[in-house]
Amino acid sequence: MASAIASSSLRKTSLVAHHTIQSYRLLRKSIGPEVKIGFVPTMGALHEGHLSLVKHARDNNDLVVASIFVNPTQFGDGEDLDNYPRQLQRDTELLTDMGVDHLFVPNKEIMYGSNHVTYVHPKGFDEIPEGVSRPGHFSGVATVVAKLFNIIQPTNAYFGKKDAAQCVLIQRMVEDLNFDIGINIMPTIREDDGLAMSSRNAHLKPDEREAASILYKSLTAAQFLHEASFAGQLPLPAQVFIETVRESLESEPMVSQIHYISIDSKNTMQPLEEVGTDGALISIACQIGSVRLIDNIIL
């Protein structure tokens, strides 16, 4: 009852944007400990996947806070930082319509001052395929999420399963660094043809967008193989799944490069030699046109 009363007194008729840490902290200090705060961190260019996270946060918390920050430390040399889609006005309108109460929208100088030297380096993540493909990426993710958690101080935080390694990393970091935050990993939201929703999809040309459905088709081919082995009752070598996915991806001429196909533990992201009853996480990254796309499926 107390939480509901607090919620009704704190809810705003329109979204309030905070451009500085000090602005948000003034708000945070005014909120009692009984108020549940749901947090959805984003880099903007919002789509239905992001909005589904917002809906879960809205349904399960008293206040909802979102953030929009294109984090430079998780982009490597030659990646698409400068071209990453930015549409703050539209994103703000979408978040307002979804009932978000507060939006934290800092710039680089706010998040990383001129004397910033402290980063989170998660052990082992640079050795997994996504880390090898994007050196320094996971340190950038861990650092910015830790900073956002310290600033926002949420009760719950919401992430999409499409970024599987990121989800494992954040769960690991929260446990290792003793953040008192509930981490909620929500299902990947897909287009009608199976393509995982992503802000980068906006860069696909029409023919590239049509070809991009091959990512999900390749993953479902591996899923069918797993089901044919009686859901792992007959263990199969991981290499069999890799070749199944590779064959499917290579059947699409517009796939110009396969960055990796990875068969890993669902809990640790460590590579598996075979897939049995415990299942696996299959992750892929490939290039279509100028766009690097990722996806995954859990067996």
Backbone torsions as a table, in degrees:
resi	resn	phi	psi	omega
1	MET	NA	-44.0	-179.7
2	ALA	-60.4	-40.7	-179.0
3	SER	-64.1	-41.1	-179.4
4	ALA	-65.5	-40.0	178.9
5	ILE	-64.9	-44.6	178.7
6	ALA	-60.7	-40.2	-178.5
7	SER	-62.6	-45.3	-176.8
8	SER	-66.7	-29.3	-179.6
9	SER	-81.7	-22.5	-176.5
10	LEU	-97.9	-21.7	-178.9
11	ARG	-61.5	140.7	-179.8
12	LYS	-105.2	156.6	175.9
13	THR	-77.5	-19.0	176.3
14	SER	-142.9	159.5	-177.6
15	LEU	-67.0	141.2	175.8
16	VAL	-109.1	124.0	-179.2
17	ALA	-95.2	137.9	178.5
18	HIS	-120.6	120.0	-177.8
19	HIS	-99.6	-7.1	179.2
20	THR	-131.0	157.2	176.7
21	ILE	-64.7	-39.8	-178.6
22	GLN	-60.8	-40.6	179.4
23	SER	-61.3	-47.5	-179.2
24	TYR	-67.3	-38.7	-176.9
25	ARG	-66.1	-31.9	174.3
26	LEU	-60.4	-43.1	175.8
27	LEU	-62.9	-48.7	-174.1
28	ARG	-59.8	-38.1	-179.4
29	LYS	-67.9	-20.5	-179.5
30	SER	-86.4	-6.4	-175.6
31	ILE	-98.6	128.4	-179.2
32	GLY	-71.6	159.9	-177.5
33	PRO	-66.4	-17.6	-178.8
34	GLU	-79.3	-10.4	-177.6
35	VAL	-86.6	123.5	179.0
36	LYS	-84.1	125.8	-179.2
37	ILE	-111.8	121.5	175.0
38	GLY	-98.3	134.8	-174.2
39	PHE	-123.4	131.5	177.0
40	VAL	-123.2	99.7	177.4
41	PRO	-81.3	135.2	179.7
42	THR	-141.4	168.0	170.0
43	MET	-106.9	15.5	178.2
44	GLY	83.1	-164.2	-173.5
45	ALA	51.2	54.6	-168.6
46	LEU	-69.1	146.3	175.8
47	HIS	-135.6	-174.1	-175.0
48	GLU	-61.9	-28.1	176.5
49	GLY	-62.2	-47.8	176.9
50	HIS	-60.9	-43.9	-175.1
51	LEU	-67.3	-28.4	175.3
52	SER	-66.5	-35.0	175.8
53	LEU	-65.6	-41.8	178.0
54	VAL	-60.5	-41.5	-179.7
55	LYS	-62.7	-43.1	177.3
56	HIS	-61.5	-41.3	178.8
57	ALA	-64.7	-42.1	-179.6
58	ARG	-64.4	-37.7	-177.0
59	ASP	-75.0	-17.6	-169.8
60	ASN	-125.9	11.1	-179.3
61	ASN	-142.6	165.4	179.1
62	ASP	-83.4	-40.6	176.8
63	LEU	-124.4	146.7	177.0
64	VAL	-120.8	128.5	176.3
65	VAL	-119.1	131.5	172.3
66	ALA	-116.0	158.9	173.0
67	SER	-130.3	149.0	173.2
68	ILE	-128.8	114.2	178.9
69	PHE	-155.9	117.3	176.0
70	VAL	-82.3	103.0	-168.7
71	ASN	-80.8	111.0	-174.8
72	PRO	-68.0	-24.6	-174.2
73	THR	-75.4	-9.6	177.2
74	GLN	-99.9	5.0	175.3
75	PHE	-104.6	136.4	178.1
76	GLY	-96.8	178.6	177.0
77	ASP	-60.9	134.3	177.7
78	GLY	81.0	0.6	177.2
79	GLU	-85.7	-175.7	-166.8
80	ASP	-98.8	36.7	179.8
81	LEU	-56.9	-49.8	-176.6
82	ASP	-67.1	-28.9	-177.8
83	ASN	-96.8	0.7	-179.2
84	TYR	-61.1	131.2	-174.0
85	PRO	-62.6	134.9	179.3
86	ARG	-129.2	124.9	-176.5
87	GLN	-149.7	64.1	-170.0
88	LEU	-60.3	-42.7	-177.9
89	GLN	-62.0	-46.8	179.3
90	ARG	-63.8	-42.9	-179.9
91	ASP	-61.2	-41.6	179.9
92	THR	-62.8	-40.3	178.2
93	GLU	-64.6	-42.1	178.9
94	LEU	-62.9	-44.4	-179.4
95	LEU	-66.0	-37.2	176.5
96	THR	-61.7	-46.2	-179.9
97	ASP	-62.6	-29.3	-179.0
98	MET	-84.4	-1.1	176.4
99	GLY	86.3	20.0	175.4
100	VAL	-69.3	136.4	-176.2
101	ASP	-86.6	-41.6	-175.5
102	HIS	-138.5	142.7	179.0
103	LEU	-123.8	122.6	175.1
104	PHE	-97.0	116.9	-173.8
105	VAL	-134.5	76.5	-177.8
106	PRO	-83.4	168.9	170.5
107	ASN	-105.4	179.7	-176.6
108	LYS	-61.0	-39.0	-177.5
109	GLU	-66.1	-33.1	177.6
110	ILE	-68.9	-43.6	-175.0
111	MET	-80.6	-33.4	-177.9
112	TYR	-132.3	93.1	179.8
113	GLY	-66.3	171.9	-174.9
114	SER	-63.9	-22.1	-178.5
115	ASN	-107.5	18.0	-176.3
116	HIS	-68.7	122.6	-179.0
117	VAL	-131.9	-1.4	-172.9
118	THR	-103.0	124.7	-179.8
119	TYR	-134.1	156.0	175.5
120	VAL	-96.5	124.1	180.0
121	HIS	-116.1	96.1	-178.6
122	PRO	-71.8	120.2	-175.5
123	LYS	-63.5	131.5	173.5
124	GLY	92.7	-19.2	-173.8
125	PHE	-75.8	-23.0	175.1
126	ASP	-71.8	-12.5	-178.6
127	GLU	-94.7	-13.3	177.0
128	ILE	-78.6	160.9	-171.4
129	PRO	-54.4	-42.5	179.4
130	GLU	-65.4	-35.3	177.5
131	GLY	-69.9	-38.3	176.5
132	VAL	-65.6	-39.5	-178.8
133	SER	-70.9	-29.1	-177.2
134	ARG	-132.5	79.2	-177.2
135	PRO	-57.4	132.7	178.9
136	GLY	84.0	-8.7	-176.2
137	HIS	-58.4	-47.5	-173.5
138	PHE	-72.7	-29.0	172.5
139	SER	-63.7	-41.7	177.8
140	GLY	-63.4	-41.7	178.6
141	VAL	-64.7	-49.7	-177.8
142	ALA	-61.0	-40.4	-178.3
143	THR	-65.7	-48.7	-176.6
144	VAL	-69.1	-36.4	179.0
145	VAL	-68.1	-40.2	176.1
146	ALA	-60.8	-42.4	178.8
147	LYS	-64.0	-44.3	179.5
148	LEU	-64.3	-40.9	177.2
149	PHE	-60.6	-41.4	179.3
150	ASN	-66.6	-34.6	-179.8
151	ILE	-76.1	-51.6	-173.2
152	ILE	-76.2	-35.9	-177.1
153	GLN	51.8	58.8	-178.0
154	PRO	-81.3	164.7	170.1
155	THR	-82.4	-43.3	-179.0
156	ASN	-133.6	148.5	174.8
157	ALA	-130.3	150.0	-170.4
158	TYR	-126.5	131.7	-178.7
159	PHE	-136.7	152.8	178.9
160	GLY	-92.6	145.4	-175.2
161	LYS	-71.5	-13.1	-179.3
162	LYS	-57.3	-39.1	177.2
163	ASP	-90.8	73.0	-169.1
164	ALA	-61.8	-47.3	-178.4
165	ALA	-64.2	-38.3	176.8
166	GLN	-60.7	-40.7	179.8
167	CYS	-64.1	-44.1	177.6
168	VAL	-61.6	-43.2	179.2
169	LEU	-59.1	-47.4	-176.6
170	ILE	-66.6	-41.2	176.1
171	GLN	-60.7	-41.6	179.1
172	ARG	-65.0	-43.9	-178.8
173	MET	-64.5	-42.2	179.8
174	VAL	-61.7	-40.5	178.6
175	GLU	-71.6	-45.2	-175.7
176	ASP	-68.3	-36.9	-176.8
177	LEU	-99.8	6.9	171.4
178	ASN	61.6	39.4	171.0
179	PHE	-71.1	133.4	178.4
180	ASP	-91.6	68.4	-174.7
181	ILE	-137.9	134.7	173.9
182	GLY	-81.8	123.4	-179.8
183	ILE	-99.2	122.4	-176.9
184	ASN	-114.8	115.9	-179.5
185	ILE	-101.3	117.3	-172.5
186	MET	-106.9	155.0	-175.8
187	PRO	-60.1	150.9	175.0
188	THR	-66.6	133.9	175.6
189	ILE	-95.6	130.8	-172.3
190	ARG	-120.9	155.0	170.9
191	GLU	-71.8	172.6	-177.2
192	ASP	-59.8	-29.9	-179.5
193	ASP	-92.4	8.1	175.3
194	GLY	98.3	-14.1	-179.1
195	LEU	-61.2	128.2	177.9
196	ALA	-65.2	132.6	179.5
197	MET	-65.9	136.1	-178.0
198	SER	-154.9	146.1	176.5
199	SER	-61.3	-30.7	-178.7
200	ARG	-71.2	-17.2	178.7
201	ASN	-59.2	-24.6	-179.2
202	ALA	-63.6	-20.7	-179.5
203	HIS	-84.6	-8.4	-179.1
204	LEU	-75.6	132.7	172.0
205	LYS	-72.5	161.4	-175.6
206	PRO	-51.9	-44.3	-179.6
207	ASP	-71.0	-32.4	176.5
208	GLU	-68.6	-39.4	178.6
209	ARG	-62.1	-40.7	178.2
210	GLU	-64.5	-40.9	-179.2
211	ALA	-69.3	-26.0	-173.5
212	ALA	-65.6	-15.7	177.6
213	SER	-64.1	-13.3	-178.8
214	ILE	-64.8	-25.2	179.9
215	LEU	-60.3	-51.0	-178.2
216	TYR	-69.8	-35.3	177.9
217	LYS	-61.4	-39.4	-179.5
218	SER	-67.7	-36.7	179.0
219	LEU	-70.5	-39.3	178.7
220	THR	-69.3	-27.1	174.6
221	ALA	-62.2	-40.9	176.7
222	ALA	-67.7	-36.5	178.3
223	GLN	-63.9	-42.3	177.6
224	PHE	-61.9	-39.2	178.1
225	LEU	-62.0	-42.1	179.3
226	HIS	-64.1	-42.8	179.5
227	GLU	-64.8	-35.1	178.8
228	ALA	-67.7	-21.6	177.2
229	SER	-91.9	24.0	179.5
230	PHE	58.9	48.7	177.2
231	ALA	52.3	40.3	175.0
232	GLY	91.7	-1.9	176.4
233	GLN	-59.8	-29.5	172.1
234	LEU	-110.1	92.7	-175.8
235	PRO	-57.0	141.0	178.9
236	LEU	-120.8	146.0	176.5
237	PRO	-59.8	142.4	178.5
238	ALA	-57.7	-33.2	-178.2
239	GLN	-61.3	-29.9	178.0
240	VAL	-64.2	-41.3	178.4
241	PHE	-68.4	-39.8	178.8
242	ILE	-60.1	-45.2	-178.5
243	GLU	-68.2	-35.1	177.2
244	THR	-62.3	-45.9	179.4
245	VAL	-66.8	-43.4	-178.7
246	ARG	-61.3	-44.3	-179.8
247	GLU	-59.4	-40.9	179.6
248	SER	-66.7	-46.5	179.6
249	LEU	-61.9	-40.5	-178.2
250	GLU	-71.9	-12.2	176.5
251	SER	-75.1	-12.7	179.1
252	GLU	-100.7	112.4	-175.9
253	PRO	-61.3	-23.6	-176.4
254	MET	-81.9	-6.5	172.0
255	VAL	-78.5	104.4	-174.1
256	SER	-86.1	-21.3	-179.8
257	GLN	-157.5	136.7	171.2
258	ILE	-102.8	112.7	-178.0
259	HIS	-73.6	-44.4	175.8
260	TYR	-166.9	156.8	167.6
261	ILE	-130.2	119.4	-170.6
262	SER	-125.4	134.6	176.9
263	ILE	-115.8	109.4	-170.0
264	ASP	-132.3	165.0	171.8
265	SER	-63.3	138.4	179.3
266	LYS	-67.1	-22.1	-173.4
267	ASN	-101.1	-30.8	-173.0
268	THR	-119.2	-12.4	-175.8
269	MET	67.5	14.2	176.3
270	GLN	-82.3	142.8	-175.3
271	PRO	-65.3	146.0	179.2
272	LEU	-108.8	146.2	175.3
273	GLU	-86.2	-30.3	177.7
274	GLU	-147.5	162.2	-178.6
275	VAL	-116.1	118.5	-179.6
276	GLY	-121.6	-144.4	-175.0
277	THR	-68.9	-20.3	177.4
278	ASP	-76.5	-9.5	179.3
279	GLY	73.0	-162.5	-176.9
280	ALA	-167.7	167.3	170.5
281	LEU	-108.8	120.6	175.4
282	ILE	-101.3	121.1	-179.5
283	SER	-119.2	141.5	178.6
284	ILE	-135.5	153.3	170.6
285	ALA	-141.9	133.4	179.1
286	CYS	-149.9	167.7	-176.2
287	GLN	-110.2	127.5	171.2
288	ILE	-126.8	115.2	-171.8
289	GLY	63.6	-130.2	178.7
290	SER	-94.9	5.0	-170.2
291	VAL	-106.1	127.1	174.0
292	ARG	-91.5	121.4	-176.8
293	LEU	-115.9	143.9	175.6
294	ILE	-125.7	156.8	174.7
295	ASP	-163.1	169.7	178.2
296	ASN	-159.0	165.5	175.6
297	ILE	-147.2	145.5	178.6
298	ILE	-101.8	127.7	176.6
299	LEU	-94.9	NA	NA
